[in-house]
Amino acid sequence: MRDLVLVAFVFGAIPWMLCKPHLGVLMWSWLGYMNPHRLTWGFAYSFPFAQVAALCTLGPLLFCKDRQRFPVTLLTVLWGLLIVWMIFTTQFAIVTDMAWQHLDKVMKIHLIALVTVLLINNRERLDQLISVIVISIGYYGVKGGFFSIMTGGSYRVWGPAGSNIHSNNHLAVALLMILPLMYYLYQQAERKWVRHVLLVSMLVTPFSVAASHSRGAFLAGGTVMVYLWFKSKKKLASGIVLASLVPFIIAFMPSHWHERMSTIQTYDEDASAMGRIEAWEFAYHMANYRLTGGGFRIWQSQETFNLLTDGYYARAAASNEEDLKLIKACCDKAVESATEGIGGVVGHDEDKNDELRACEFPRIAGGKPFNIDEPWFGELLADIGQAKGPKVEVSH
């Protein structure tokens, strides 16, 4: 049902997008920020709705009379130089194939950004775009906020699967970024019910940010709150609200949330935090090591990462394509086995020619001696310069 409603809405809006291209920008923004197709379960889940909106916008753009000339300012010149630099440095990317694929994605985003500059050319349209962004991302903030309140903050809040805001960290950052936009719309709104909705949204969204259990968002949230107070015209009233809301949210969250936030003080003992510091170190050395940097998707090169860092936190690197294929294959096999009533642990069975199957529990109960004569183990020892040593017979 959701699939049909979404398809009907997007395709039903095509005539309006063709007549008024700026509506195509708004449609693309809604699809890109909210990812409503990721809230469906059928064919619409992976349908390229954003491409449909983009085509319906780019085509009429050539004949549109109300587009403005591209503004030549310091900001737009720097923007253009950034695009040229990205294209140039991708020529020398370390992970070449993946870098070009990612550049293609980035260029599409910049193309729509360019169209946005040309078509969103007055205050009314700008407010419409801001409203679409706030509704798109704010939906997850309000939904996650009420969910957090009803569950006592015991569960993490996530974004739509398969989107750029799926992870708890990314969603929390996006929610913090739209809080000032909510406040802007609150100040501009003339209708009382709109102001009330925005006010409730601003009060509930911080609960969603806290429920992300993101330590970075916890620190950034404090900065956003100070910024909102600084920009407020009624500093006494807003100060009282913020001074009451923040302690209430902190006190509201469960004990395991407080334990996680307390690790900020001992970040050097936390693998996740140190992994980020390792990433910063890696980026710093890469900038000094190569004028053109490493290019897009450089994080996929484990060898380069280890070369420019001590490699201790290399396990924090993102999964590569082979990892993702293996994970998907294991998940598919697990679902297949479950529906057939087959128990076990999914993996490649050495005794059955490495077939991917549900290995029986008794066979993986432990006690099997490790075979040090495995070829891969010998290659590993040779790479790190470690002698194998004699084989020791063991019994269980």
C-alpha positions as CSV (number, residue, x, y, z in Angstrom):
1,M,0.0,0.0,0.0
2,R,2.8,2.4,0.9
3,D,4.5,1.6,-2.4
4,L,1.4,2.5,-4.4
5,V,0.7,5.7,-2.5
6,L,4.4,6.9,-3.0
7,V,4.3,6.1,-6.7
8,A,1.0,7.8,-7.2
9,F,2.2,10.9,-5.4
10,V,5.6,11.2,-7.2
11,F,4.3,10.4,-10.7
12,G,1.1,12.4,-10.1
13,A,3.3,15.5,-9.4
14,I,5.2,15.1,-12.7
15,P,2.9,17.6,-14.7
16,W,3.4,20.2,-12.0
17,M,7.2,19.7,-12.0
18,L,7.3,20.0,-15.8
19,C,5.4,23.3,-15.6
20,K,7.2,24.7,-12.6
21,P,10.7,23.2,-12.3
22,H,11.3,24.7,-8.9
23,L,8.7,22.1,-7.6
24,G,11.0,19.5,-9.0
25,V,13.8,20.8,-6.7
26,L,11.4,20.6,-3.8
27,M,10.4,17.0,-4.8
28,W,14.0,16.0,-5.2
29,S,14.9,17.5,-1.8
30,W,12.0,15.6,-0.1
31,L,13.1,12.3,-1.7
32,G,16.8,12.9,-1.0
33,Y,16.5,14.0,2.6
34,M,13.6,11.9,3.9
35,N,14.1,8.8,1.7
36,P,10.4,7.9,1.9
37,H,11.0,5.0,-0.4
38,R,13.0,3.4,2.3
39,L,9.9,3.2,4.4
40,T,8.2,0.9,2.0
41,W,8.6,-2.9,1.7
42,G,7.9,-3.6,-2.0
43,F,9.1,-2.5,-5.4
44,A,9.3,1.1,-4.4
45,Y,12.1,0.5,-1.9
46,S,14.8,0.6,-4.6
47,F,13.0,2.6,-7.3
48,P,15.0,5.6,-8.5
49,F,12.4,8.3,-7.6
50,A,15.1,11.0,-7.2
51,Q,16.2,10.4,-10.8
52,V,12.6,10.9,-12.0
53,A,12.4,14.2,-10.1
54,A,15.8,15.3,-11.4
55,L,14.8,14.6,-15.0
56,C,11.5,16.4,-14.6
57,T,13.5,19.4,-13.3
58,L,16.5,19.5,-15.7
59,G,14.4,19.1,-18.9
60,P,12.2,22.2,-18.4
61,L,15.1,24.2,-16.9
62,L,16.3,25.0,-20.4
63,F,13.0,26.7,-21.3
64,C,12.2,28.2,-17.8
65,K,11.9,31.9,-17.8
66,D,12.0,32.6,-14.1
67,R,15.4,31.1,-13.4
68,Q,18.1,33.5,-12.4
69,R,21.5,34.0,-13.9
70,F,24.2,32.0,-12.0
71,P,25.5,34.4,-9.4
72,V,29.3,35.0,-9.6
73,T,30.5,35.6,-6.1
74,L,33.5,34.6,-4.0
75,L,31.4,31.7,-2.6
76,T,30.3,30.3,-6.0
77,V,33.9,30.7,-7.4
78,L,35.3,28.7,-4.5
79,W,32.5,26.1,-5.1
80,G,33.5,25.8,-8.8
81,L,37.2,25.4,-7.8
82,L,36.3,22.7,-5.3
83,I,34.5,20.7,-8.1
84,V,37.4,21.1,-10.5
85,W,39.8,20.0,-7.7
86,M,37.7,16.9,-6.9
87,I,37.7,15.8,-10.6
88,F,41.4,16.5,-10.9
89,T,42.4,14.6,-7.7
90,T,40.3,11.6,-8.6
91,Q,42.7,11.0,-11.5
92,F,45.3,10.1,-8.9
93,A,43.0,8.3,-6.4
94,I,44.5,5.2,-4.7
95,V,41.2,3.2,-4.8
96,T,40.6,4.2,-8.4
97,D,37.5,2.3,-9.4
98,M,35.6,3.1,-6.2
99,A,36.7,6.7,-6.3
100,W,35.3,7.3,-9.8
101,Q,32.0,5.7,-8.7
102,H,31.8,8.0,-5.7
103,L,32.7,11.0,-7.8
104,D,29.8,10.2,-10.1
105,K,27.5,10.3,-7.1
106,V,29.0,13.5,-5.8
107,M,28.7,15.2,-9.2
108,K,25.0,14.4,-9.3
109,I,24.5,16.1,-5.9
110,H,26.4,19.2,-7.1
111,L,24.3,19.3,-10.3
112,I,21.1,19.4,-8.3
113,A,22.7,22.0,-6.0
114,L,23.5,24.1,-9.0
115,V,19.9,23.8,-10.3
116,T,18.7,24.8,-6.8
117,V,20.7,28.0,-6.9
118,L,19.1,28.9,-10.3
119,L,15.5,28.1,-9.4
120,I,15.2,28.8,-5.7
121,N,15.7,32.5,-6.3
122,N,13.3,34.4,-4.0
123,R,12.3,34.4,-0.3
124,E,9.1,32.4,-0.8
125,R,10.8,29.6,-2.6
126,L,13.7,29.6,-0.1
127,D,11.2,29.2,2.8
128,Q,9.5,26.4,0.9
129,L,12.8,24.6,0.5
130,I,13.7,25.0,4.2
131,S,10.2,23.7,5.1
132,V,10.7,20.6,3.0
133,I,14.1,19.9,4.6
134,V,12.7,20.4,8.1
135,I,9.7,18.2,7.4
136,S,11.9,15.5,5.8
137,I,14.4,15.1,8.5
138,G,12.3,16.4,11.3
139,Y,9.9,13.5,10.8
140,Y,12.6,11.2,12.2
141,G,13.3,13.6,15.0
142,V,9.7,13.8,16.2
143,K,9.0,10.1,15.6
144,G,12.2,9.1,17.4
145,G,11.6,11.6,20.1
146,F,8.2,10.3,21.0
147,F,9.5,6.7,20.7
148,S,12.3,7.6,23.1
149,I,9.9,9.2,25.6
150,M,7.6,6.2,25.5
151,T,10.4,3.7,26.0
152,G,12.4,5.6,28.6
153,G,15.3,6.2,26.2
154,S,16.3,2.5,26.4
155,Y,16.6,2.0,22.7
156,R,18.7,3.7,20.0
157,V,17.0,5.8,17.3
158,W,18.0,5.0,13.7
159,G,17.4,6.6,10.4
160,P,15.8,5.0,7.3
161,A,17.8,1.9,6.2
162,G,20.0,2.3,3.2
163,S,20.1,6.1,3.4
164,N,22.9,8.6,4.3
165,I,21.3,9.2,7.7
166,H,20.7,5.5,8.6
167,S,23.4,5.3,11.4
168,N,22.7,6.7,14.8
169,N,25.6,9.2,14.5
170,H,24.5,10.5,11.1
171,L,20.9,10.9,12.0
172,A,21.8,12.8,15.2
173,V,24.0,15.2,13.3
174,A,21.2,15.8,10.8
175,L,18.7,16.5,13.5
176,L,21.0,18.9,15.2
177,M,21.5,20.7,11.9
178,I,17.7,21.3,11.4
179,L,17.0,22.6,14.9
180,P,18.1,26.1,13.9
181,L,16.0,25.8,10.7
182,M,13.0,24.8,12.9
183,Y,13.6,27.9,15.0
184,Y,13.8,30.0,11.9
185,L,10.5,28.7,10.6
186,Y,9.0,29.2,14.1
187,Q,9.9,32.9,13.9
188,Q,8.5,33.3,10.4
189,A,5.3,31.4,10.9
190,E,2.1,33.5,11.1
191,R,-0.4,30.7,11.8
192,K,-0.6,29.6,15.5
193,W,-1.0,25.9,14.7
194,V,2.2,26.0,12.7
195,R,4.1,27.7,15.5
196,H,2.7,25.1,18.0
197,V,3.8,22.2,15.8
198,L,7.3,23.6,15.4
199,L,7.6,24.3,19.1
200,V,6.6,20.7,20.0
201,S,9.1,19.5,17.3
202,M,11.9,21.6,18.8
203,L,11.2,20.2,22.3
204,V,10.8,16.6,21.2
205,T,13.7,16.3,18.7
206,P,16.5,16.7,21.4
207,F,15.1,13.4,22.9
208,S,15.7,11.7,19.6
209,V,19.2,13.1,19.5
210,A,19.9,11.8,23.0
211,A,18.4,8.4,22.1
212,S,20.9,8.1,19.3
213,H,23.5,7.3,22.1
214,S,26.0,9.3,20.0
215,R,28.7,10.9,22.1
216,G,29.6,13.2,19.3
217,A,26.0,14.4,19.1
218,F,25.9,14.9,22.9
219,L,28.8,17.3,22.6
220,A,27.5,19.0,19.5
221,G,24.1,19.3,21.0
222,G,25.4,21.6,23.7
223,T,26.9,23.9,21.0
224,V,23.6,24.0,19.1
225,M,21.7,24.9,22.3
226,V,24.1,27.8,23.0
227,Y,23.7,28.9,19.4
228,L,19.9,28.9,19.6
229,W,20.0,30.9,22.8
230,F,22.4,33.4,21.3
231,K,20.2,33.9,18.3
232,S,17.0,34.1,20.3
233,K,15.3,37.5,20.7
234,K,13.9,36.5,24.1
235,K,17.0,35.4,25.8
236,L,15.6,35.2,29.3
237,A,12.6,33.0,28.3
238,S,14.7,30.8,25.9
239,G,17.4,30.5,28.5
240,I,14.9,29.2,31.1
241,V,13.5,26.7,28.6
242,L,17.0,25.4,27.6
243,A,18.2,25.4,31.2
244,S,15.2,23.2,32.1
245,L,15.1,21.0,29.0
246,V,18.7,19.9,28.9
247,P,19.0,18.7,32.5
248,F,15.6,17.0,32.2
249,I,16.7,15.0,29.1
250,I,19.9,14.0,30.8
251,A,18.1,12.8,33.9
252,F,15.5,11.1,31.8
253,M,17.9,8.9,30.0
254,P,18.7,5.4,31.4
255,S,21.8,4.3,33.3
256,H,23.5,2.6,30.3
257,W,23.2,5.9,28.4
258,H,25.0,7.7,31.2
259,E,27.7,5.0,31.3
260,R,28.3,5.5,27.5
261,M,28.5,9.3,27.8
262,S,30.9,9.0,30.8
263,T,33.4,7.3,28.5
264,I,34.0,10.7,26.9
265,Q,36.3,11.4,29.8
266,T,38.3,8.2,29.2
267,Y,38.2,8.4,25.4
268,D,41.8,7.0,25.2
269,E,40.5,3.7,26.5
270,D,37.7,3.4,24.0
271,A,38.3,1.7,20.7
272,S,35.6,3.6,18.9
273,A,36.9,7.0,20.0
274,M,40.5,6.1,19.3
275,G,39.5,4.8,15.9
276,R,38.3,8.2,15.0
277,I,41.5,9.8,16.2
278,E,43.4,7.2,14.1
279,A,41.3,8.3,11.1
280,W,42.2,12.0,11.8
281,E,45.9,11.0,12.0
282,F,45.5,9.1,8.8
283,A,44.0,12.1,7.0
284,Y,46.7,14.4,8.3
285,H,49.5,12.2,7.1
286,M,47.8,11.6,3.8
287,A,47.5,15.3,3.2
288,N,51.3,15.6,3.9
289,Y,52.1,12.5,2.0
290,R,50.3,13.3,-1.3
291,L,49.4,16.7,-2.7
292,T,46.3,15.3,-4.3
293,G,45.3,13.3,-1.2
294,G,44.1,9.7,-1.4
295,G,40.9,10.4,-3.3
296,F,37.4,9.2,-2.6
297,R,36.9,5.9,-0.7
298,I,40.5,6.0,0.5
299,W,39.3,4.4,3.7
300,Q,38.8,1.2,1.8
301,S,42.6,0.8,1.3
302,Q,43.6,-1.1,4.5
303,E,47.2,-1.2,3.3
304,T,47.4,2.5,3.0
305,F,45.7,3.0,6.4
306,N,48.2,0.8,8.1
307,L,51.1,2.5,6.3
308,L,50.2,5.9,7.6
309,T,49.0,4.8,11.1
310,D,50.1,2.2,13.6
311,G,47.2,0.1,12.3
312,Y,46.1,-0.8,15.8
313,Y,42.6,0.5,15.3
314,A,42.4,-0.6,11.7
315,R,39.4,-2.8,12.6
316,A,37.4,0.5,12.6
317,A,37.7,0.7,8.8
318,A,34.4,0.5,6.8
319,S,33.4,-2.8,5.2
320,N,34.6,-3.2,1.6
321,E,32.5,-4.7,-1.2
322,E,33.6,-8.3,-0.5
323,D,32.7,-7.9,3.2
324,L,29.2,-6.6,2.2
325,K,28.7,-9.4,-0.3
326,L,29.6,-12.0,2.4
327,I,27.4,-10.4,5.0
328,K,24.4,-10.3,2.6
329,A,25.0,-14.0,1.5
330,C,25.1,-15.1,5.2
331,C,21.9,-13.1,5.9
332,D,20.1,-14.7,2.9
333,K,21.2,-18.1,3.9
334,A,20.1,-17.5,7.5
335,V,16.6,-16.5,6.5
336,E,16.4,-19.4,4.1
337,S,17.5,-21.9,6.8
338,A,15.1,-20.4,9.3
339,T,12.1,-20.7,7.0
340,E,13.1,-24.3,6.4
341,G,13.4,-25.1,10.1
342,I,17.2,-25.8,9.9
343,G,19.2,-24.8,12.9
344,G,22.8,-23.9,13.2
345,V,25.4,-21.2,12.6
346,V,25.7,-19.9,9.0
347,G,29.2,-20.1,7.6
348,H,31.4,-21.8,5.0
349,D,31.6,-25.5,6.0
350,E,35.2,-26.7,5.6
351,D,34.0,-30.4,5.6
352,K,31.6,-29.7,2.7
353,N,33.9,-28.0,0.2
354,D,33.4,-24.6,1.9
355,E,29.6,-24.6,1.1
356,L,27.7,-21.7,2.7
357,R,25.2,-23.5,5.0
358,A,23.9,-23.6,8.5
359,C,26.5,-25.7,10.3
360,E,25.1,-27.9,13.0
361,F,25.5,-26.8,16.6
362,P,27.2,-30.0,17.9
363,R,30.0,-29.6,15.2
364,I,30.9,-26.1,16.4
365,A,30.9,-26.7,20.1
366,G,34.6,-26.1,20.3
367,G,37.6,-28.3,21.0
368,K,38.9,-28.6,17.4
369,P,42.6,-28.0,17.3
370,F,43.7,-25.2,15.0
371,N,45.6,-26.5,11.9
372,I,48.8,-24.3,11.7
373,D,49.6,-25.9,8.3
374,E,46.8,-23.9,6.6
375,P,48.3,-22.0,3.6
376,W,46.7,-18.7,4.6
377,F,48.2,-19.0,8.1
378,G,51.6,-19.6,6.6
379,E,51.2,-16.5,4.4
380,L,50.2,-14.4,7.3
381,L,53.2,-15.4,9.4
382,A,55.5,-14.7,6.4
383,D,54.0,-11.2,6.0
384,I,54.6,-10.3,9.6
385,G,58.0,-12.0,9.8
386,Q,56.9,-14.5,12.4
387,A,58.3,-18.1,12.6
388,K,55.7,-20.9,12.7
389,G,57.4,-23.1,15.3
390,P,56.8,-26.8,15.8
391,K,53.3,-28.3,15.8
392,V,52.2,-29.3,19.2
393,E,49.8,-32.3,19.6
394,V,46.8,-31.6,21.8
395,S,43.9,-33.7,22.9
396,H,40.4,-32.6,24.1
